[in-house]
Amino acid sequence: GKSLWTVLGGQFAKAALAFHAIPDPTFWYRPERPLLFYLSAIFFVFGLTYCLVHWRRRASFLLLAWFLLVIVFGGMLLENPPSSPRLVMAIPPVVLLVTLGMVQVAEWASLLWGRGKAGVWLASLALVCLCAYQSLHFYFGVYTPQRMFSDDNTAVADAIGRSLRAQGEGVVCYLLGAPRLYFGHATIPYLAPGAVGVDVVEPLQAADVLSAPAGAVFIILPERESELAVVEQSLPGGTTYRHLDAQGRLQFILYDADG
């Protein structure tokens, strides 16, 4: 029921505000916050304003064109903006605009202060370090440990692949993940290329367990946890590991008959 220009305007606004107001709604990179922190965002506005005022200059025009073309073709004209992977090409102009904003603010402060530039440049250096610390702390200290950069199946497959790689080369894995997850999920063979996978699609039977080769492990997703009893009764004396995610939720159960 909306006009074409209303839709496109909304798409453009969501893509352009990815750095200041609107978080990425996709599964690929979901920081639950805009792409720039408040200090960088402030200087970005100064840099963008400076380029808009001096748009006739070649450098300013190229910088604006670079940024706007990514916003249009990587955001406005595609579904569900702002999607961070589609805005990667905007990183250089955004960083340049933030830097330009810092330089211009430093020059204006130096003129207003009326003294030597040493103090202004030291303050600018402190701001650069603070902006860098904010980004590094968030990405490596907050975002990455929460492992929010995937859908649930990929997160589970990632954990399974790492667990199987730790088991050693040639380990046979019976995966009770159907119908949600199968061993063919690309993440598992990528992380554990030496593992051999067997998808247990139907409810597990004791005969299936007893026919497993020595050293095999059984990985069971939470929705099929009831079948763990069949494994433990058929191969007693093994060790059961419950793998939890960063939020304490059960991702899968690994039963190692050899302990």
Beta strands, then each sheet from edge to edge (+ up, - down):
strand 1: 172-176
strand 2: 196-199
strand 3: 217-220
strand 4: 239-244
strand 5: 250-256
sheet 1: 2+ 1+ 3+ 5- 4+
end
